[in-house]
Amino acid sequence: ERARPELMTAKRKKRVAAGSGTEVQDVNKLLKMHQEMGRAMKQIKKMGGLKGLGALFGKGGMGAAMPGLGGGAGGMGGGGMGGLPGLGGGAIPPELQDLMNKKK
């Protein structure tokens, strides 16, 4: 199920939802988020890992891609960054942001 979540049947989703105290919709939403994150990670890997992540933002490197993180601006900065494609919002997931901050 972890390797290929698309193989989960409707019956299995019902059992998972009942066992976790949630609705089937919540299980479906989680599976969709899992698939989208997997696609995003594959795309980042194709671009060369975290160094390639800067290319998503159209800048040369990590420092140039995230000008608002190091200073006192407190926001994303950069004017119109779209974030990772396919994730819906324009924000970077906190896990990725933590990784990028550690690299500095």
Buried (B, 14 or more C-beta within 10 A) or exposed (E): EEEEBEEBEEEEBEBBBEEEEEEBEBBBEBBEEEEBBEBBEEBBEEBEEBEEBBBBBEBEEBEEBBBBBEEEEEEBEBEEBEBBEEBEEEEBBEEBBEEBEEEE
